[in-house]
Amino acid sequence: MAPQIKVSFLVYTVLRLICMYIVSVTIIQGTKSIIEWQVDRTGGKSEYMWRNMWKRVVEFFGENHFMIFVAGTYGYSATVFWLYHSIYLYMDMTEKPAFLRKYKIQEGKNSPLTPAQLKKALSVILPSQMYAIMVTTMFYPIQKWRGMPYLDPELPSVPRLVWDVLIIAILQGGMFYYSHRLLHHPVLYKRFHKIHHEWTAPVSITSVYAHPVEAIISNYIPLVLASAIVGCHVFTTWVWLTVAIIQTANDHSGYHFPFSLSPEFHDYHHLKFNQCFGVFGILDHIHGTDSQFQESVQNKRHHMFFSLVPISKSIPFPPKSEERPKAA
């Protein structure tokens, strides 16, 4: 049976992306202006600040394009990854601060994260991360061919930066959806992707808990190839990787916090396996791989909420007469 595509859903998603662009530009431009105002107020020269900061980065790598893109990109992304994930890791292992536990999506699962579970996760994650260097090196010639600016001290304007990141995210989302669905083919799933789904109730650090083949094909190649296609400034690539790392961590965190983007969509994928393969939900809706999710309580919770009351309490599961969804 062909999936029923709701035009209203597609329109809503496009409008949401437009709103994200406008809000992001407003917030970043406003923050940038405040920083520049403070610099000028203390006797500095804000017009040279960003230029000089990037100049120091370039000089650190000896003005070598290869080192900036490969070593710089890997070093920067790995630093962001471990700094951000360490926050969730502390929460998962200590269950502190206690007042945040109420925002857990799948209550009581992998809570707390045991040292044995962490050791097992790290045994897969640390080798997997090394493949990022290989992929970045592999795409360096494409980045050069596309004319990615490296030494240019003029960083992109805020509207251009946000626009490039949005286009990269859309491209990456498409590549991730189809490569992810491919990995759910019975042959490939059993051989490569099943390892990622050992975590039916994921924690943030398991966002890169994957077989090397999956890590390369579905995780790292879409991340780097999307920015190569756009041909953006290498600084934009680093901003994009920051966004991707943080959002992927949040999607796997198992927490749905107020005032933050909802992770319910991807958490449902780990719960059911055959639903919600993508990022934005558009391709899932077009291909009908969100049909169960659309009828679920998790879909009703799948939005940003602005109350300190956990959304699991304001939108609870049905009474016990209706069975709570189980992992597939």
TORKOL-4160 file (C-alpha; in steps of 0.2 Angstrom, whole numbers, padded with zeros to 4 digits, m for minus):
328
<pt num="1" X="0000" Y="0000" Z="0000"/>
<pt num="2" X="0007" Y="0017" Z="m0005"/>
<pt num="3" X="0010" Y="0029" Z="0009"/>
<pt num="4" X="m0002" Y="0043" Z="0011"/>
<pt num="5" X="0008" Y="0059" Z="0010"/>
<pt num="6" X="0000" Y="0074" Z="0019"/>
<pt num="7" X="0004" Y="0090" Z="0010"/>
<pt num="8" X="0001" Y="0099" Z="0027"/>
<pt num="9" X="0015" Y="0090" Z="0035"/>
<pt num="10" X="0027" Y="0094" Z="0021"/>
<pt num="11" X="0022" Y="0112" Z="0021"/>
<pt num="12" X="0024" Y="0113" Z="0040"/>
<pt num="13" X="0041" Y="0105" Z="0039"/>
<pt num="14" X="0047" Y="0118" Z="0026"/>
<pt num="15" X="0040" Y="0132" Z="0036"/>
<pt num="16" X="0049" Y="0125" Z="0052"/>
<pt num="17" X="0066" Y="0125" Z="0042"/>
<pt num="18" X="0063" Y="0143" Z="0037"/>
<pt num="19" X="0059" Y="0148" Z="0055"/>
<pt num="20" X="0075" Y="0139" Z="0060"/>
<pt num="21" X="0085" Y="0149" Z="0048"/>
<pt num="22" X="0077" Y="0166" Z="0053"/>
<pt num="23" X="0079" Y="0162" Z="0072"/>
<pt num="24" X="0097" Y="0156" Z="0070"/>
<pt num="25" X="0102" Y="0171" Z="0060"/>
<pt num="26" X="0094" Y="0183" Z="0073"/>
<pt num="27" X="0102" Y="0174" Z="0088"/>
<pt num="28" X="0119" Y="0172" Z="0080"/>
<pt num="29" X="0120" Y="0190" Z="0073"/>
<pt num="30" X="0113" Y="0197" Z="0090"/>
<pt num="31" X="0127" Y="0187" Z="0100"/>
<pt num="32" X="0140" Y="0193" Z="0087"/>
<pt num="33" X="0135" Y="0211" Z="0089"/>
<pt num="34" X="0135" Y="0210" Z="0108"/>
<pt num="35" X="0153" Y="0203" Z="0108"/>
<pt num="36" X="0159" Y="0216" Z="0096"/>
<pt num="37" X="0151" Y="0230" Z="0106"/>
<pt num="38" X="0159" Y="0223" Z="0122"/>
<pt num="39" X="0176" Y="0223" Z="0113"/>
<pt num="40" X="0174" Y="0241" Z="0106"/>
<pt num="41" X="0169" Y="0246" Z="0123"/>
<pt num="42" X="0185" Y="0240" Z="0131"/>
<pt num="43" X="0196" Y="0248" Z="0118"/>
<pt num="44" X="0197" Y="0234" Z="0106"/>
<pt num="45" X="0194" Y="0234" Z="0087"/>
<pt num="46" X="0180" Y="0222" Z="0084"/>
<pt num="47" X="0181" Y="0224" Z="0065"/>
<pt num="48" X="0198" Y="0215" Z="0065"/>
<pt num="49" X="0193" Y="0202" Z="0079"/>
<pt num="50" X="0186" Y="0188" Z="0069"/>
<pt num="51" X="0199" Y="0190" Z="0055"/>
<pt num="52" X="0213" Y="0189" Z="0068"/>
<pt num="53" X="0206" Y="0174" Z="0076"/>
<pt num="54" X="0205" Y="0164" Z="0060"/>
<pt num="55" X="0222" Y="0170" Z="0055"/>
<pt num="56" X="0229" Y="0163" Z="0071"/>
<pt num="57" X="0221" Y="0146" Z="0067"/>
<pt num="58" X="0229" Y="0146" Z="0050"/>
<pt num="59" X="0246" Y="0151" Z="0057"/>
<pt num="60" X="0244" Y="0136" Z="0069"/>
<pt num="61" X="0243" Y="0124" Z="0055"/>
<pt num="62" X="0257" Y="0133" Z="0045"/>
<pt num="63" X="0245" Y="0139" Z="0032"/>
<pt num="64" X="0245" Y="0121" Z="0026"/>
<pt num="65" X="0228" Y="0117" Z="0017"/>
<pt num="66" X="0229" Y="0098" Z="0021"/>
<pt num="67" X="0233" Y="0100" Z="0039"/>
<pt num="68" X="0219" Y="0113" Z="0042"/>
<pt num="69" X="0206" Y="0102" Z="0034"/>
<pt num="70" X="0212" Y="0085" Z="0040"/>
<pt num="71" X="0220" Y="0088" Z="0056"/>
<pt num="72" X="0211" Y="0103" Z="0060"/>
<pt num="73" X="0194" Y="0096" Z="0056"/>
<pt num="74" X="0197" Y="0080" Z="0066"/>
<pt num="75" X="0205" Y="0088" Z="0081"/>
<pt num="76" X="0191" Y="0101" Z="0082"/>
<pt num="77" X="0177" Y="0089" Z="0080"/>
<pt num="78" X="0184" Y="0076" Z="0092"/>
<pt num="79" X="0186" Y="0090" Z="0105"/>
<pt num="80" X="0168" Y="0096" Z="0103"/>
<pt num="81" X="0162" Y="0077" Z="0104"/>
<pt num="82" X="0171" Y="0073" Z="0120"/>
<pt num="83" X="0168" Y="0089" Z="0129"/>
<pt num="84" X="0149" Y="0089" Z="0125"/>
<pt num="85" X="0147" Y="0070" Z="0128"/>
<pt num="86" X="0156" Y="0071" Z="0144"/>
<pt num="87" X="0141" Y="0081" Z="0151"/>
<pt num="88" X="0129" Y="0067" Z="0147"/>
<pt num="89" X="0141" Y="0054" Z="0152"/>
<pt num="90" X="0142" Y="0061" Z="0169"/>
<pt num="91" X="0123" Y="0062" Z="0170"/>
<pt num="92" X="0121" Y="0044" Z="0164"/>
<pt num="93" X="0134" Y="0036" Z="0176"/>
<pt num="94" X="0130" Y="0046" Z="0192"/>
<pt num="95" X="0111" Y="0050" Z="0189"/>
<pt num="96" X="0115" Y="0068" Z="0194"/>
<pt num="97" X="0109" Y="0081" Z="0195"/>
<pt num="98" X="0094" Y="0071" Z="0201"/>
<pt num="99" X="0081" Y="0084" Z="0196"/>
<pt num="100" X="0085" Y="0080" Z="0177"/>
<pt num="101" X="0080" Y="0062" Z="0179"/>
<pt num="102" X="0062" Y="0066" Z="0176"/>
<pt num="103" X="0066" Y="0071" Z="0158"/>
<pt num="104" X="0071" Y="0053" Z="0154"/>
<pt num="105" X="0061" Y="0046" Z="0139"/>
<pt num="106" X="0063" Y="0028" Z="0143"/>
<pt num="107" X="0063" Y="0028" Z="0162"/>
<pt num="108" X="0074" Y="0015" Z="0171"/>
<pt num="109" X="0083" Y="0009" Z="0156"/>
<pt num="110" X="0102" Y="0010" Z="0155"/>
<pt num="111" X="0101" Y="0020" Z="0171"/>
<pt num="112" X="0113" Y="0022" Z="0178"/>
<pt num="113" X="0126" Y="0017" Z="0165"/>
<pt num="114" X="0137" Y="0004" Z="0172"/>
<pt num="115" X="0156" Y="0004" Z="0170"/>
<pt num="116" X="0155" Y="m0012" Z="0161"/>
<pt num="117" X="0143" Y="m0004" Z="0148"/>
<pt num="118" X="0154" Y="0011" Z="0146"/>
<pt num="119" X="0169" Y="m0001" Z="0143"/>
<pt num="120" X="0159" Y="m0010" Z="0130"/>
<pt num="121" X="0154" Y="0006" Z="0122"/>
<pt num="122" X="0171" Y="0013" Z="0121"/>
<pt num="123" X="0178" Y="m0002" Z="0114"/>
<pt num="124" X="0168" Y="0001" Z="0098"/>
<pt num="125" X="0168" Y="0020" Z="0099"/>
<pt num="126" X="0186" Y="0024" Z="0100"/>
<pt num="127" X="0192" Y="0013" Z="0085"/>
<pt num="128" X="0176" Y="0020" Z="0075"/>
<pt num="129" X="0182" Y="0038" Z="0077"/>
<pt num="130" X="0198" Y="0034" Z="0069"/>
<pt num="131" X="0189" Y="0031" Z="0053"/>
<pt num="132" X="0184" Y="0049" Z="0052"/>
<pt num="133" X="0202" Y="0054" Z="0049"/>
<pt num="134" X="0202" Y="0042" Z="0034"/>
<pt num="135" X="0186" Y="0049" Z="0027"/>
<pt num="136" X="0192" Y="0067" Z="0029"/>
<pt num="137" X="0208" Y="0063" Z="0020"/>
<pt num="138" X="0199" Y="0055" Z="0006"/>
<pt num="139" X="0188" Y="0070" Z="0003"/>
<pt num="140" X="0202" Y="0083" Z="0004"/>
<pt num="141" X="0205" Y="0083" Z="m0015"/>
<pt num="142" X="0186" Y="0086" Z="m0018"/>
<pt num="143" X="0186" Y="0100" Z="m0006"/>
<pt num="144" X="0201" Y="0108" Z="m0015"/>
<pt num="145" X="0192" Y="0105" Z="m0032"/>
<pt num="146" X="0177" Y="0114" Z="m0025"/>
<pt num="147" X="0187" Y="0129" Z="m0020"/>
<pt num="148" X="0184" Y="0128" Z="m0001"/>
<pt num="149" X="0192" Y="0144" Z="0006"/>
<pt num="150" X="0206" Y="0140" Z="0019"/>
<pt num="151" X="0217" Y="0155" Z="0021"/>
<pt num="152" X="0204" Y="0168" Z="0017"/>
<pt num="153" X="0203" Y="0179" Z="0033"/>
<pt num="154" X="0186" Y="0185" Z="0028"/>
<pt num="155" X="0174" Y="0173" Z="0037"/>
<pt num="156" X="0157" Y="0171" Z="0029"/>
<pt num="157" X="0143" Y="0183" Z="0035"/>
<pt num="158" X="0131" Y="0176" Z="0047"/>
<pt num="159" X="0116" Y="0174" Z="0034"/>
<pt num="160" X="0128" Y="0165" Z="0023"/>
<pt num="161" X="0135" Y="0154" Z="0037"/>
<pt num="162" X="0118" Y="0149" Z="0042"/>
<pt num="163" X="0112" Y="0146" Z="0024"/>
<pt num="164" X="0127" Y="0135" Z="0020"/>
<pt num="165" X="0124" Y="0125" Z="0036"/>
<pt num="166" X="0106" Y="0123" Z="0032"/>
<pt num="167" X="0109" Y="0117" Z="0015"/>
<pt num="168" X="0123" Y="0105" Z="0021"/>
<pt num="169" X="0111" Y="0098" Z="0034"/>
<pt num="170" X="0098" Y="0095" Z="0021"/>
<pt num="171" X="0110" Y="0086" Z="0010"/>
<pt num="172" X="0117" Y="0076" Z="0024"/>
<pt num="173" X="0099" Y="0071" Z="0030"/>
<pt num="174" X="0095" Y="0064" Z="0012"/>
<pt num="175" X="0112" Y="0054" Z="0012"/>
<pt num="176" X="0109" Y="0048" Z="0029"/>
<pt num="177" X="0091" Y="0042" Z="0026"/>
<pt num="178" X="0095" Y="0031" Z="0011"/>
<pt num="179" X="0111" Y="0024" Z="0018"/>
<pt num="180" X="0102" Y="0021" Z="0035"/>
<pt num="181" X="0088" Y="0012" Z="0026"/>
<pt num="182" X="0100" Y="0002" Z="0016"/>
<pt num="183" X="0109" Y="m0004" Z="0032"/>
<pt num="184" X="0092" Y="m0011" Z="0037"/>
<pt num="185" X="0091" Y="m0023" Z="0023"/>
<pt num="186" X="0091" Y="m0040" Z="0032"/>
<pt num="187" X="0108" Y="m0045" Z="0025"/>
<pt num="188" X="0117" Y="m0029" Z="0029"/>
<pt num="189" X="0108" Y="m0026" Z="0046"/>
<pt num="190" X="0113" Y="m0043" Z="0053"/>
<pt num="191" X="0131" Y="m0040" Z="0047"/>
<pt num="192" X="0134" Y="m0022" Z="0050"/>
<pt num="193" X="0120" Y="m0012" Z="0058"/>
<pt num="194" X="0113" Y="m0023" Z="0072"/>
<pt num="195" X="0128" Y="m0018" Z="0083"/>
<pt num="196" X="0121" Y="0000" Z="0084"/>
<pt num="197" X="0103" Y="m0007" Z="0089"/>
<pt num="198" X="0110" Y="m0016" Z="0104"/>
<pt num="199" X="0105" Y="0000" Z="0113"/>
<pt num="200" X="0086" Y="0000" Z="0112"/>
<pt num="201" X="0086" Y="0014" Z="0125"/>
<pt num="202" X="0101" Y="0024" Z="0119"/>
<pt num="203" X="0113" Y="0036" Z="0128"/>
<pt num="204" X="0122" Y="0050" Z="0120"/>
<pt num="205" X="0139" Y="0042" Z="0118"/>
<pt num="206" X="0131" Y="0028" Z="0108"/>
<pt num="207" X="0128" Y="0040" Z="0094"/>
<pt num="208" X="0144" Y="0033" Z="0086"/>
<pt num="209" X="0143" Y="0016" Z="0092"/>
<pt num="210" X="0143" Y="0007" Z="0075"/>
<pt num="211" X="0152" Y="m0006" Z="0065"/>
<pt num="212" X="0166" Y="0002" Z="0054"/>
<pt num="213" X="0157" Y="0000" Z="0038"/>
<pt num="214" X="0142" Y="0009" Z="0045"/>
<pt num="215" X="0153" Y="0022" Z="0053"/>
<pt num="216" X="0161" Y="0026" Z="0036"/>
<pt num="217" X="0146" Y="0024" Z="0024"/>
<pt num="218" X="0131" Y="0031" Z="0035"/>
<pt num="219" X="0140" Y="0043" Z="0048"/>
<pt num="220" X="0156" Y="0050" Z="0041"/>
<pt num="221" X="0154" Y="0051" Z="0022"/>
<pt num="222" X="0137" Y="0061" Z="0023"/>
<pt num="223" X="0145" Y="0073" Z="0035"/>
<pt num="224" X="0160" Y="0077" Z="0025"/>
<pt num="225" X="0153" Y="0075" Z="0007"/>
<pt num="226" X="0138" Y="0087" Z="0011"/>
<pt num="227" X="0150" Y="0101" Z="0015"/>
<pt num="228" X="0161" Y="0097" Z="0000"/>
<pt num="229" X="0146" Y="0098" Z="m0012"/>
<pt num="230" X="0142" Y="0115" Z="m0005"/>
<pt num="231" X="0160" Y="0121" Z="m0006"/>
<pt num="232" X="0159" Y="0132" Z="0009"/>
<pt num="233" X="0173" Y="0140" Z="0020"/>
<pt num="234" X="0182" Y="0127" Z="0031"/>
<pt num="235" X="0176" Y="0137" Z="0046"/>
<pt num="236" X="0158" Y="0134" Z="0040"/>
<pt num="237" X="0162" Y="0115" Z="0040"/>
<pt num="238" X="0168" Y="0116" Z="0058"/>
<pt num="239" X="0152" Y="0125" Z="0063"/>
<pt num="240" X="0142" Y="0112" Z="0054"/>
<pt num="241" X="0151" Y="0098" Z="0063"/>
<pt num="242" X="0147" Y="0107" Z="0080"/>
<pt num="243" X="0129" Y="0107" Z="0076"/>
<pt num="244" X="0129" Y="0089" Z="0070"/>
<pt num="245" X="0138" Y="0082" Z="0085"/>
<pt num="246" X="0127" Y="0091" Z="0097"/>
<pt num="247" X="0111" Y="0086" Z="0089"/>
<pt num="248" X="0116" Y="0068" Z="0086"/>
<pt num="249" X="0121" Y="0068" Z="0105"/>
<pt num="250" X="0104" Y="0075" Z="0110"/>
<pt num="251" X="0095" Y="0063" Z="0098"/>
<pt num="252" X="0103" Y="0048" Z="0107"/>
<pt num="253" X="0103" Y="0055" Z="0124"/>
<pt num="254" X="0087" Y="0048" Z="0130"/>
<pt num="255" X="0082" Y="0065" Z="0137"/>
<pt num="256" X="0068" Y="0076" Z="0132"/>
<pt num="257" X="0072" Y="0093" Z="0140"/>
<pt num="258" X="0062" Y="0108" Z="0140"/>
<pt num="259" X="0067" Y="0122" Z="0128"/>
<pt num="260" X="0077" Y="0110" Z="0117"/>
<pt num="261" X="0073" Y="0101" Z="0101"/>
<pt num="262" X="0064" Y="0084" Z="0103"/>
<pt num="263" X="0074" Y="0068" Z="0102"/>
<pt num="264" X="0058" Y="0058" Z="0102"/>
<pt num="265" X="0059" Y="0054" Z="0083"/>
<pt num="266" X="0076" Y="0045" Z="0084"/>
<pt num="267" X="0073" Y="0037" Z="0101"/>
<pt num="268" X="0057" Y="0029" Z="0093"/>
<pt num="269" X="0068" Y="0022" Z="0079"/>
<pt num="270" X="0079" Y="0013" Z="0092"/>
<pt num="271" X="0063" Y="0007" Z="0101"/>
<pt num="272" X="0055" Y="0000" Z="0085"/>
<pt num="273" X="0069" Y="m0002" Z="0072"/>
<pt num="274" X="0059" Y="m0001" Z="0057"/>
<pt num="275" X="0052" Y="0017" Z="0059"/>
<pt num="276" X="0060" Y="0035" Z="0058"/>
<pt num="277" X="0076" Y="0032" Z="0048"/>
<pt num="278" X="0079" Y="0050" Z="0044"/>
<pt num="279" X="0083" Y="0067" Z="0052"/>
<pt num="280" X="0070" Y="0080" Z="0047"/>
<pt num="281" X="0056" Y="0067" Z="0045"/>
<pt num="282" X="0052" Y="0073" Z="0027"/>
<pt num="283" X="0059" Y="0057" Z="0018"/>
<pt num="284" X="0051" Y="0046" Z="0031"/>
<pt num="285" X="0034" Y="0054" Z="0028"/>
<pt num="286" X="0036" Y="0052" Z="0009"/>
<pt num="287" X="0041" Y="0034" Z="0010"/>
<pt num="288" X="0029" Y="0029" Z="0023"/>
<pt num="289" X="0042" Y="0025" Z="0036"/>
<pt num="290" X="0034" Y="0035" Z="0050"/>
<pt num="291" X="0017" Y="0027" Z="0049"/>
<pt num="292" X="0018" Y="0019" Z="0066"/>
<pt num="293" X="0026" Y="0034" Z="0074"/>
<pt num="294" X="0012" Y="0046" Z="0067"/>
<pt num="295" X="0000" Y="0036" Z="0078"/>
<pt num="296" X="0011" Y="0035" Z="0093"/>
<pt num="297" X="0011" Y="0045" Z="0109"/>
<pt num="298" X="0029" Y="0049" Z="0106"/>
<pt num="299" X="0023" Y="0059" Z="0090"/>
<pt num="300" X="0012" Y="0069" Z="0101"/>
<pt num="301" X="0027" Y="0073" Z="0112"/>
<pt num="302" X="0038" Y="0077" Z="0097"/>
<pt num="303" X="0040" Y="0095" Z="0099"/>
<pt num="304" X="0049" Y="0108" Z="0109"/>
<pt num="305" X="0040" Y="0112" Z="0125"/>
<pt num="306" X="0041" Y="0127" Z="0137"/>
<pt num="307" X="0037" Y="0120" Z="0154"/>
<pt num="308" X="0047" Y="0112" Z="0168"/>
<pt num="309" X="0034" Y="0098" Z="0169"/>
<pt num="310" X="0041" Y="0083" Z="0159"/>
<pt num="311" X="0032" Y="0080" Z="0143"/>
<pt num="312" X="0030" Y="0062" Z="0148"/>
<pt num="313" X="0019" Y="0068" Z="0162"/>
<pt num="314" X="0009" Y="0081" Z="0152"/>
<pt num="315" X="0006" Y="0069" Z="0138"/>
<pt num="316" X="0007" Y="0052" Z="0147"/>
<pt num="317" X="0005" Y="0034" Z="0139"/>
<pt num="318" X="m0013" Y="0028" Z="0138"/>
<pt num="319" X="m0021" Y="0018" Z="0153"/>
<pt num="320" X="m0014" Y="0001" Z="0157"/>
<pt num="321" X="m0028" Y="m0006" Z="0147"/>
<pt num="322" X="m0018" Y="m0001" Z="0131"/>
<pt num="323" X="m0001" Y="m0009" Z="0131"/>
<pt num="324" X="0014" Y="0003" Z="0132"/>
<pt num="325" X="0025" Y="0001" Z="0116"/>
<pt num="326" X="0039" Y="m0011" Z="0117"/>
<pt num="327" X="0056" Y="m0013" Z="0108"/>
<pt num="328" X="0054" Y="m0022" Z="0092"/>
